Amino acid sequence: MASTLVHLLILFGGFGQLWSFSPRYTSFNTVQGRHKSQLGADSSAGEESGIISVSIQKRFPDATPEQARDAWMECHWKKGGGLPIFIVSSDESPKERTILPTLMKEQLLDDEVEENQEDQSHVVEISYKVTDAGPLFPGIIPDTHSANVTFEYTNQATVMNWDVSFETTKFYTLYEAVTQWTVGTAATTVEECLTLPRRLNVKTVIDVDIDPFLARKECLEFVWASGGGLPLIPPIPFGDILEEGGGSARRNLLRIPPLITESIVDTATTEKQTSFEYRLNRPGLTTFPFLLHTHIGHVSFTSTAQGLAIDWEVEFRPYQIAKPIVEKLVEMTVSTLVRNLRVKLLEPDAVVLIKPPRGNANLTMGLEEFGKVSKSSWLGGVLESHLSDVRSTKDQTLSLIQPWTWGRSGEGDELDIVQYQWTGGQSVEEDV
């Protein structure tokens, strides 16, 4: 049931307002207090009672009822609908789930499909119920909860109607407000999951004849299995070793931070091109700051007349509230990985020496160097750029508060060795 966030709302206070949804896209209808007087509610003592009924409507112009139903199942039932909860279910009982930390249990009932040949309407229906409200929801009367979600195709769009009803002997006003918020947030999450994904395409050409098969192998071992030189904890690989061109890389990995699990879902090899496809498994609140509904990437290596062409494409659907931040993070991460991979392919064993500022050994008691780092890492790029930096001290000092300009950075335009372009969905600029 979508009212599973009562205690979290109390604990986190204003979090509900931060994670709110746009009211212009949501239609509410509530039935209030039909049994308050009959049950003798004492509102002054906070002991409100009655039947709570919440209805929310959403319109999806680019989806069929089946696609909308699948998005509801994937983004809400399996992942929690963008709410700060965790879903526990099993393959043996996929129609049952437990919501943590509230310990509420829900059961999915059979869905139905109805077609009307006369007006060509098409309806898909899902029903579910709460089988155990858990210990944190006093007053909710057992076996009174019912929820029905319909997806009807009409007027060139699919309309979702989400109706939730249950009876309580206390906390009526609180339960009603939280139900409106949680169901509304989940409905908006389904809406965002059905939008056209944003697409980032990052390209570069290395003017050296490098075998695409070896390039993919190096990418999987360096970027996938070892982190690609990013200033983060190396990922933890698990699962089977990739059979096709993966070297020592395994099919799955866990990145900490954030708590992201990723999987290789496909590989392909032709005479002049190799590729692999990967995805983020169940992205959501636990993958903060990468707040995503879906994420899938495709990386290809092609032998051309100009050399080796690397094409890295990412499709994802960000949370609307975090879109500007997520887009910038994805752009910075992928472009940095491609720049580091270029160095790894061209200079696999190159290092950058760590030297004192301006080469002044007096600052380090006569030491002209005191360490080295891989040139293909982000830190290696920062040090290399610093050692070759001819800007004034003032300009270098100002760049300290602009970390996105450190190391191997660029504008991603035609003058840059790594070019990137945004397409699809709605840009951040269009939202403003």
Salt bridges, closest charged atoms under 4 A:
GLU47 OE1 - LYS170 NZ 3.83
GLU66 OE2 - HIS122 NE2 2.90
ASP70 OD1 - ARG69 NE 2.95
GLU74 OE1 - LYS78 NZ 3.53
GLU74 OE2 - LYS79 NZ 3.73
GLU106 OE1 - ARG97 NH2 2.78
ASP110 OD1 - LYS95 NZ 2.63
ASP111 OD2 - ARG69 NH1 2.88
GLU115 OE2 - HIS122 NE2 3.95
GLU191 OE1 - LYS58 NZ 3.20
GLU192 OE1 - HIS293 NE2 2.54
GLU221 OE1 - LYS217 NZ 3.46
GLU262 OE2 - ARG255 NE 2.47
GLU315 OE2 - ARG199 NH2 2.74
GLU327 OE2 - ARG198 NE 2.85
GLU331 OE2 - LYS328 NZ 3.22
GLU347 OE2 - LYS375 NZ 3.06
GLU384 OE2 - LYS375 NZ 3.20
GLU384 OE1 - ARG408 NH2 3.73
ASP389 OD2 - ARG391 NH2 2.81
ASP416 OD2 - ARG339 NH2 2.67
ASP431 OD2 - LYS323 NZ 2.97
